[in-house]
């Protein structure tokens, strides 16, 4: 998978989670905050503002920050398996 296609995929998936999170704030069947957090984690690899916002959230809510870090590591491993890249642990 080339770099440009990967970037577009990351942006589409990240913004989709953000939109689902916004909808989830108003709809009782979706977990809005969870989708927003996942969207921020995904977008933080492409946008500086998302990275800074995620850092502020981690600072304010340390437990949530640990969960976000674990989710980030799992997402990286998943993306490496998906793209066929060797793991660099």
Backbone as XML, in Angstrom:
<?xml version="1.0"?>
<chain id="A" units="angstrom">
  <residue number="1" name="UNK">
    <atom name="N" x="0.859" y="-1.165" z="0.000"/>
    <atom name="CA" x="0.000" y="0.000" z="0.000"/>
    <atom name="C" x="0.908" y="1.231" z="0.000"/>
  </residue>
  <residue number="2" name="UNK">
    <atom name="N" x="0.701" y="2.121" z="-0.955"/>
    <atom name="CA" x="1.601" y="3.267" z="-1.020"/>
    <atom name="C" x="1.231" y="4.317" z="0.030"/>
  </residue>
  <residue number="3" name="UNK">
    <atom name="N" x="2.138" y="5.205" z="0.247"/>
    <atom name="CA" x="2.014" y="6.191" z="1.326"/>
    <atom name="C" x="0.805" y="7.108" z="1.133"/>
  </residue>
  <residue number="4" name="UNK">
    <atom name="N" x="0.565" y="7.529" z="-0.086"/>
    <atom name="CA" x="-0.546" y="8.442" z="-0.364"/>
    <atom name="C" x="-1.896" y="7.761" z="-0.092"/>
  </residue>
  <residue number="5" name="UNK">
    <atom name="N" x="-2.029" y="6.522" z="-0.517"/>
    <atom name="CA" x="-3.276" y="5.786" z="-0.288"/>
    <atom name="C" x="-3.497" y="5.546" z="1.200"/>
  </residue>
  <residue number="6" name="UNK">
    <atom name="N" x="-2.413" y="5.249" z="1.926"/>
    <atom name="CA" x="-2.522" y="5.025" z="3.367"/>
    <atom name="C" x="-2.976" y="6.303" z="4.073"/>
  </residue>
  <residue number="7" name="UNK">
    <atom name="N" x="-2.430" y="7.442" z="3.665"/>
    <atom name="CA" x="-2.802" y="8.715" z="4.278"/>
    <atom name="C" x="-4.282" y="9.021" z="4.036"/>
  </residue>
  <residue number="8" name="UNK">
    <atom name="N" x="-4.740" y="8.786" z="2.806"/>
    <atom name="CA" x="-6.149" y="9.033" z="2.496"/>
    <atom name="C" x="-7.046" y="8.111" z="3.322"/>
  </residue>
  <residue number="9" name="UNK">
    <atom name="N" x="-6.651" y="6.845" z="3.445"/>
    <atom name="CA" x="-7.426" y="5.897" z="4.239"/>
    <atom name="C" x="-7.490" y="6.324" z="5.702"/>
  </residue>
  <residue number="10" name="UNK">
    <atom name="N" x="-6.365" y="6.760" z="6.252"/>
    <atom name="CA" x="-6.322" y="7.213" z="7.646"/>
    <atom name="C" x="-7.235" y="8.429" z="7.850"/>
  </residue>
  <residue number="11" name="UNK">
    <atom name="N" x="-7.185" y="9.366" z="6.917"/>
    <atom name="CA" x="-8.025" y="10.560" z="7.028"/>
    <atom name="C" x="-9.509" y="10.213" z="6.936"/>
  </residue>
  <residue number="12" name="UNK">
    <atom name="N" x="-9.872" y="9.349" z="6.012"/>
    <atom name="CA" x="-11.280" y="8.972" z="5.862"/>
    <atom name="C" x="-11.787" y="8.257" z="7.115"/>
  </residue>
  <residue number="13" name="UNK">
    <atom name="N" x="-11.023" y="7.295" z="7.596"/>
    <atom name="CA" x="-11.444" y="6.541" z="8.779"/>
    <atom name="C" x="-11.486" y="7.449" z="10.014"/>
  </residue>
  <residue number="14" name="UNK">
    <atom name="N" x="-10.469" y="8.287" z="10.179"/>
    <atom name="CA" x="-10.436" y="9.191" z="11.334"/>
    <atom name="C" x="-11.608" y="10.153" z="11.356"/>
  </residue>
  <residue number="15" name="UNK">
    <atom name="N" x="-11.870" y="10.784" z="10.217"/>
    <atom name="CA" x="-12.997" y="11.726" z="10.164"/>
    <atom name="C" x="-14.336" y="11.011" z="10.281"/>
  </residue>
  <residue number="16" name="UNK">
    <atom name="N" x="-14.424" y="9.776" z="9.799"/>
    <atom name="CA" x="-15.665" y="9.003" z="9.958"/>
    <atom name="C" x="-15.943" y="8.757" z="11.437"/>
  </residue>
  <residue number="17" name="UNK">
    <atom name="N" x="-14.906" y="8.417" z="12.197"/>
    <atom name="CA" x="-15.086" y="8.222" z="13.636"/>
    <atom name="C" x="-15.469" y="9.533" z="14.324"/>
  </residue>
  <residue number="18" name="UNK">
    <atom name="N" x="-14.874" y="10.635" z="13.907"/>
    <atom name="CA" x="-15.242" y="11.932" z="14.490"/>
    <atom name="C" x="-16.715" y="12.230" z="14.217"/>
  </residue>
  <residue number="19" name="UNK">
    <atom name="N" x="-17.168" y="12.017" z="12.990"/>
    <atom name="CA" x="-18.573" y="12.264" z="12.658"/>
    <atom name="C" x="-19.508" y="11.334" z="13.425"/>
  </residue>
  <residue number="20" name="UNK">
    <atom name="N" x="-19.121" y="10.062" z="13.553"/>
    <atom name="CA" x="-19.921" y="9.142" z="14.355"/>
    <atom name="C" x="-19.956" y="9.581" z="15.819"/>
  </residue>
  <residue number="21" name="UNK">
    <atom name="N" x="-18.841" y="10.097" z="16.303"/>
    <atom name="CA" x="-18.789" y="10.582" z="17.683"/>
    <atom name="C" x="-19.707" y="11.767" z="17.902"/>
  </residue>
  <residue number="22" name="UNK">
    <atom name="N" x="-19.728" y="12.680" z="16.950"/>
    <atom name="CA" x="-20.625" y="13.841" z="17.064"/>
    <atom name="C" x="-22.069" y="13.373" z="17.043"/>
  </residue>
  <residue number="23" name="UNK">
    <atom name="N" x="-22.392" y="12.447" z="16.139"/>
    <atom name="CA" x="-23.752" y="11.903" z="16.097"/>
    <atom name="C" x="-24.067" y="11.165" z="17.394"/>
  </residue>
  <residue number="24" name="UNK">
    <atom name="N" x="-23.083" y="10.467" z="17.926"/>
    <atom name="CA" x="-23.271" y="9.709" z="19.164"/>
    <atom name="C" x="-23.532" y="10.578" z="20.378"/>
  </residue>
  <residue number="25" name="UNK">
    <atom name="N" x="-23.128" y="11.831" z="20.317"/>
    <atom name="CA" x="-23.420" y="12.735" z="21.434"/>
    <atom name="C" x="-24.918" y="13.013" z="21.534"/>
  </residue>
  <residue number="26" name="UNK">
    <atom name="N" x="-25.627" y="12.860" z="20.417"/>
    <atom name="CA" x="-27.055" y="13.151" z="20.382"/>
    <atom name="C" x="-27.924" y="11.895" z="20.306"/>
  </residue>
  <residue number="27" name="UNK">
    <atom name="N" x="-27.367" y="10.800" z="19.808"/>
    <atom name="CA" x="-28.125" y="9.555" z="19.675"/>
    <atom name="C" x="-27.780" y="8.613" z="20.820"/>
  </residue>
  <residue number="28" name="UNK">
    <atom name="N" x="-28.775" y="8.026" z="21.450"/>
    <atom name="CA" x="-28.494" y="7.165" z="22.608"/>
    <atom name="C" x="-27.869" y="5.815" z="22.251"/>
  </residue>
  <residue number="29" name="UNK">
    <atom name="N" x="-27.898" y="5.414" z="20.983"/>
    <atom name="CA" x="-27.386" y="4.087" z="20.635"/>
    <atom name="C" x="-25.888" y="4.083" z="20.338"/>
  </residue>
  <residue number="30" name="UNK">
    <atom name="N" x="-25.276" y="5.246" z="20.163"/>
    <atom name="CA" x="-23.835" y="5.330" z="19.889"/>
    <atom name="C" x="-23.096" y="5.901" z="21.092"/>
  </residue>
  <residue number="31" name="UNK">
    <atom name="N" x="-21.887" y="5.439" z="21.293"/>
    <atom name="CA" x="-21.024" y="5.971" z="22.352"/>
    <atom name="C" x="-20.210" y="7.123" z="21.772"/>
  </residue>
  <residue number="32" name="UNK">
    <atom name="N" x="-20.742" y="8.336" z="21.868"/>
    <atom name="CA" x="-20.134" y="9.491" z="21.225"/>
    <atom name="C" x="-18.718" y="9.779" z="21.662"/>
  </residue>
  <residue number="33" name="UNK">
    <atom name="N" x="-18.466" y="9.762" z="22.954"/>
    <atom name="CA" x="-17.139" y="10.090" z="23.474"/>
    <atom name="C" x="-16.115" y="9.058" z="23.010"/>
  </residue>
  <residue number="34" name="UNK">
    <atom name="N" x="-16.508" y="7.797" z="23.001"/>
    <atom name="CA" x="-15.600" y="6.740" z="22.558"/>
    <atom name="C" x="-15.220" y="6.921" z="21.089"/>
  </residue>
  <residue number="35" name="UNK">
    <atom name="N" x="-16.211" y="7.193" z="20.236"/>
    <atom name="CA" x="-15.924" y="7.402" z="18.819"/>
    <atom name="C" x="-15.066" y="8.646" z="18.606"/>
  </residue>
  <residue number="36" name="UNK">
    <atom name="N" x="-15.316" y="9.692" z="19.370"/>
    <atom name="CA" x="-14.487" y="10.899" z="19.255"/>
    <atom name="C" x="-13.042" y="10.608" z="19.632"/>
  </residue>
  <residue number="37" name="UNK">
    <atom name="N" x="-12.855" y="9.850" z="20.704"/>
    <atom name="CA" x="-11.505" y="9.510" z="21.151"/>
    <atom name="C" x="-10.778" y="8.660" z="20.103"/>
  </residue>
  <residue number="38" name="UNK">
    <atom name="N" x="-11.462" y="7.681" z="19.551"/>
    <atom name="CA" x="-10.850" y="6.839" z="18.517"/>
    <atom name="C" x="-10.497" y="7.686" z="17.295"/>
  </residue>
  <residue number="39" name="UNK">
    <atom name="N" x="-11.390" y="8.579" z="16.909"/>
    <atom name="CA" x="-11.109" y="9.464" z="15.781"/>
    <atom name="C" x="-9.900" y="10.339" z="16.027"/>
  </residue>
  <residue number="40" name="UNK">
    <atom name="N" x="-9.782" y="10.865" z="17.246"/>
    <atom name="CA" x="-8.614" y="11.689" z="17.595"/>
    <atom name="C" x="-7.326" y="10.879" z="17.555"/>
  </residue>
  <residue number="41" name="UNK">
    <atom name="N" x="-7.392" y="9.647" z="18.050"/>
    <atom name="CA" x="-6.200" y="8.796" z="18.028"/>
    <atom name="C" x="-5.754" y="8.558" z="16.592"/>
  </residue>
  <residue number="42" name="UNK">
    <atom name="N" x="-6.705" y="8.288" z="15.718"/>
    <atom name="CA" x="-6.371" y="8.032" z="14.317"/>
    <atom name="C" x="-5.839" y="9.297" z="13.650"/>
  </residue>
  <residue number="43" name="UNK">
    <atom name="N" x="-6.511" y="10.416" z="13.860"/>
    <atom name="CA" x="-6.108" y="11.657" z="13.198"/>
    <atom name="C" x="-4.829" y="12.259" z="13.778"/>
  </residue>
  <residue number="44" name="UNK">
    <atom name="N" x="-4.466" y="11.870" z="14.997"/>
    <atom name="CA" x="-3.264" y="12.450" z="15.610"/>
    <atom name="C" x="-1.992" y="12.071" z="14.860"/>
  </residue>
  <residue number="45" name="UNK">
    <atom name="N" x="-2.053" y="11.035" z="14.034"/>
    <atom name="CA" x="-0.876" y="10.680" z="13.244"/>
    <atom name="C" x="-0.709" y="11.592" z="12.031"/>
  </residue>
  <residue number="46" name="UNK">
    <atom name="N" x="-1.761" y="12.340" z="11.672"/>
    <atom name="CA" x="-1.715" y="13.204" z="10.491"/>
    <atom name="C" x="-1.822" y="14.692" z="10.807"/>
  </residue>
  <residue number="47" name="UNK">
    <atom name="N" x="-2.489" y="15.034" z="11.906"/>
    <atom name="CA" x="-2.731" y="16.437" z="12.238"/>
    <atom name="C" x="-2.090" y="16.794" z="13.575"/>
  </residue>
  <residue number="48" name="UNK">
    <atom name="N" x="-1.388" y="17.909" z="13.599"/>
    <atom name="CA" x="-0.748" y="18.376" z="14.831"/>
    <atom name="C" x="-1.798" y="18.777" z="15.864"/>
  </residue>
  <residue number="49" name="UNK">
    <atom name="N" x="-2.889" y="19.438" z="15.424"/>
    <atom name="CA" x="-3.914" y="19.876" z="16.363"/>
    <atom name="C" x="-4.557" y="18.682" z="17.066"/>
  </residue>
  <residue number="50" name="UNK">
    <atom name="N" x="-4.740" y="17.568" z="16.366"/>
    <atom name="CA" x="-5.327" y="16.377" z="16.988"/>
    <atom name="C" x="-4.344" y="15.771" z="17.991"/>
  </residue>
  <residue number="51" name="UNK">
    <atom name="N" x="-3.060" y="15.800" z="17.649"/>
    <atom name="CA" x="-2.034" y="15.296" z="18.565"/>
    <atom name="C" x="-1.997" y="16.128" z="19.848"/>
  </residue>
  <residue number="52" name="UNK">
    <atom name="N" x="-2.061" y="17.449" z="19.715"/>
    <atom name="CA" x="-2.041" y="18.330" z="20.893"/>
    <atom name="C" x="-3.304" y="18.154" z="21.740"/>
  </residue>
  <residue number="53" name="UNK">
    <atom name="N" x="-4.449" y="18.035" z="21.084"/>
    <atom name="CA" x="-5.699" y="17.834" z="21.818"/>
    <atom name="C" x="-5.681" y="16.503" z="22.561"/>
  </residue>
  <residue number="54" name="UNK">
    <atom name="N" x="-5.172" y="15.470" z="21.928"/>
    <atom name="CA" x="-5.063" y="14.170" z="22.581"/>
    <atom name="C" x="-4.100" y="14.237" z="23.765"/>
  </residue>
  <residue number="55" name="UNK">
    <atom name="N" x="-3.013" y="14.984" z="23.632"/>
    <atom name="CA" x="-2.063" y="15.145" z="24.740"/>
    <atom name="C" x="-2.722" y="15.865" z="25.917"/>
  </residue>
  <residue number="56" name="UNK">
    <atom name="N" x="-3.530" y="16.878" z="25.636"/>
    <atom name="CA" x="-4.240" y="17.582" z="26.705"/>
    <atom name="C" x="-5.230" y="16.664" z="27.409"/>
  </residue>
  <residue number="57" name="UNK">
    <atom name="N" x="-5.918" y="15.841" z="26.637"/>
    <atom name="CA" x="-6.874" y="14.894" z="27.223"/>
    <atom name="C" x="-6.138" y="13.888" z="28.100"/>
  </residue>
  <residue number="58" name="UNK">
    <atom name="N" x="-4.993" y="13.393" z="27.622"/>
    <atom name="CA" x="-4.203" y="12.442" z="28.402"/>
    <atom name="C" x="-3.695" y="13.064" z="29.693"/>
  </residue>
  <residue number="59" name="UNK">
    <atom name="N" x="-3.329" y="14.341" z="29.649"/>
    <atom name="CA" x="-2.840" y="15.034" z="30.835"/>
    <atom name="C" x="-3.961" y="15.227" z="31.856"/>
  </residue>
  <residue number="60" name="UNK">
    <atom name="N" x="-5.124" y="15.578" z="31.367"/>
    <atom name="CA" x="-6.258" y="15.837" z="32.264"/>
    <atom name="C" x="-6.868" y="14.550" z="32.819"/>
  </residue>
  <residue number="61" name="UNK">
    <atom name="N" x="-6.888" y="13.505" z="31.999"/>
    <atom name="CA" x="-7.476" y="12.225" z="32.388"/>
    <atom name="C" x="-6.440" y="11.115" z="32.193"/>
  </residue>
  <residue number="62" name="UNK">
    <atom name="N" x="-5.575" y="10.891" z="33.184"/>
    <atom name="CA" x="-4.471" y="9.928" z="33.026"/>
    <atom name="C" x="-4.931" y="8.502" z="32.711"/>
  </residue>
  <residue number="63" name="UNK">
    <atom name="N" x="-6.009" y="8.047" z="33.333"/>
    <atom name="CA" x="-6.483" y="6.684" z="33.068"/>
    <atom name="C" x="-6.934" y="6.555" z="31.616"/>
  </residue>
  <residue number="64" name="UNK">
    <atom name="N" x="-7.628" y="7.538" z="31.133"/>
    <atom name="CA" x="-8.056" y="7.546" z="29.740"/>
    <atom name="C" x="-6.844" y="7.597" z="28.813"/>
  </residue>
  <residue number="65" name="UNK">
    <atom name="N" x="-5.809" y="8.300" z="29.242"/>
    <atom name="CA" x="-4.576" y="8.376" z="28.470"/>
    <atom name="C" x="-3.900" y="7.023" z="28.336"/>
  </residue>
  <residue number="66" name="UNK">
    <atom name="N" x="-3.905" y="6.241" z="29.423"/>
    <atom name="CA" x="-3.307" y="4.901" z="29.363"/>
    <atom name="C" x="-4.096" y="4.001" z="28.415"/>
  </residue>
  <residue number="67" name="UNK">
    <atom name="N" x="-5.405" y="4.107" z="28.477"/>
    <atom name="CA" x="-6.247" y="3.314" z="27.574"/>
    <atom name="C" x="-6.006" y="3.738" z="26.127"/>
  </residue>
  <residue number="68" name="UNK">
    <atom name="N" x="-5.871" y="5.043" z="25.894"/>
    <atom name="CA" x="-5.619" y="5.550" z="24.546"/>
    <atom name="C" x="-4.263" y="5.062" z="24.039"/>
  </residue>
  <residue number="69" name="UNK">
    <atom name="N" x="-3.250" y="5.031" z="24.904"/>
    <atom name="CA" x="-1.925" y="4.538" z="24.497"/>
    <atom name="C" x="-1.982" y="3.060" z="24.119"/>
  </residue>
  <residue number="70" name="UNK">
    <atom name="N" x="-2.723" y="2.268" z="24.905"/>
    <atom name="CA" x="-2.874" y="0.846" z="24.583"/>
    <atom name="C" x="-3.597" y="0.666" z="23.257"/>
  </residue>
  <residue number="71" name="UNK">
    <atom name="N" x="-4.627" y="1.466" z="23.044"/>
    <atom name="CA" x="-5.379" y="1.388" z="21.791"/>
    <atom name="C" x="-4.503" y="1.786" z="20.611"/>
  </residue>
  <residue number="72" name="UNK">
    <atom name="N" x="-3.654" y="2.780" z="20.804"/>
    <atom name="CA" x="-2.744" y="3.212" z="19.741"/>
    <atom name="C" x="-1.782" y="2.095" z="19.362"/>
  </residue>
  <residue number="73" name="UNK">
    <atom name="N" x="-1.237" y="1.405" z="20.345"/>
    <atom name="CA" x="-0.311" y="0.304" z="20.074"/>
    <atom name="C" x="-1.012" y="-0.831" z="19.338"/>
  </residue>
  <residue number="74" name="UNK">
    <atom name="N" x="-2.244" y="-1.140" z="19.750"/>
    <atom name="CA" x="-3.002" y="-2.190" z="19.064"/>
    <atom name="C" x="-3.312" y="-1.785" z="17.626"/>
  </residue>
  <residue number="75" name="UNK">
    <atom name="N" x="-3.642" y="-0.516" z="17.423"/>
    <atom name="CA" x="-3.952" y="-0.031" z="16.077"/>
    <atom name="C" x="-2.716" y="-0.076" z="15.184"/>
  </residue>
  <residue number="76" name="UNK">
    <atom name="N" x="-1.550" y="0.269" z="15.741"/>
    <atom name="CA" x="-0.316" y="0.204" z="14.958"/>
    <atom name="C" x="-0.022" y="-1.231" z="14.539"/>
  </residue>
  <residue number="77" name="UNK">
    <atom name="N" x="-0.185" y="-2.171" z="15.472"/>
    <atom name="CA" x="0.063" y="-3.577" z="15.151"/>
    <atom name="C" x="-0.923" y="-4.060" z="14.099"/>
  </residue>
  <residue number="78" name="UNK">
    <atom name="N" x="-2.162" y="-3.647" z="14.196"/>
    <atom name="CA" x="-3.185" y="-4.028" z="13.222"/>
    <atom name="C" x="-2.857" y="-3.470" z="11.841"/>
  </residue>
  <residue number="79" name="UNK">
    <atom name="N" x="-2.444" y="-2.210" z="11.787"/>
    <atom name="CA" x="-2.096" y="-1.592" z="10.503"/>
    <atom name="C" x="-0.869" y="-2.265" z="9.886"/>
  </residue>
  <residue number="80" name="UNK">
    <atom name="N" x="0.089" y="-2.658" z="10.709"/>
    <atom name="CA" x="1.273" y="-3.337" z="10.188"/>
    <atom name="C" x="0.900" y="-4.692" z="9.604"/>
  </residue>
  <residue number="81" name="UNK">
    <atom name="N" x="-0.003" y="-5.420" z="10.266"/>
    <atom name="CA" x="-0.455" y="-6.688" z="9.723"/>
    <atom name="C" x="-1.234" y="-6.477" z="8.437"/>
  </residue>
  <residue number="82" name="UNK">
    <atom name="N" x="-2.057" y="-5.452" z="8.408"/>
    <atom name="CA" x="-2.894" y="-5.160" z="7.242"/>
    <atom name="C" x="-2.054" y="-4.795" z="6.025"/>
  </residue>
  <residue number="83" name="UNK">
    <atom name="N" x="-1.015" y="-3.988" z="6.239"/>
    <atom name="CA" x="-0.183" y="-3.549" z="5.123"/>
    <atom name="C" x="0.967" y="-4.501" z="4.832"/>
  </residue>
  <residue number="84" name="UNK">
    <atom name="N" x="1.168" y="-5.511" z="5.662"/>
    <atom name="CA" x="2.214" y="-6.488" z="5.423"/>
    <atom name="C" x="3.598" y="-6.028" z="5.818"/>
  </residue>
  <residue number="85" name="UNK">
    <atom name="N" x="3.690" y="-4.974" z="6.620"/>
    <atom name="CA" x="4.990" y="-4.475" z="7.063"/>
    <atom name="C" x="5.461" y="-5.297" z="8.262"/>
  </residue>
  <residue number="86" name="UNK">
    <atom name="N" x="6.763" y="-5.516" z="8.386"/>
    <atom name="CA" x="7.278" y="-6.233" z="9.551"/>
    <atom name="C" x="7.136" y="-5.384" z="10.809"/>
  </residue>
  <residue number="87" name="UNK">
    <atom name="N" x="6.948" y="-6.068" z="11.936"/>
    <atom name="CA" x="6.809" y="-5.369" z="13.219"/>
    <atom name="C" x="8.155" y="-4.818" z="13.656"/>
  </residue>
  <residue number="88" name="UNK">
    <atom name="N" x="8.120" y="-3.657" z="14.296"/>
    <atom name="CA" x="9.350" y="-3.020" z="14.789"/>
    <atom name="C" x="9.219" y="-2.754" z="16.272"/>
  </residue>
  <residue number="89" name="UNK">
    <atom name="N" x="9.049" y="-3.814" z="17.069"/>
    <atom name="CA" x="8.891" y="-3.660" z="18.533"/>
    <atom name="C" x="10.174" y="-3.425" z="19.219"/>
  </residue>
</chain>
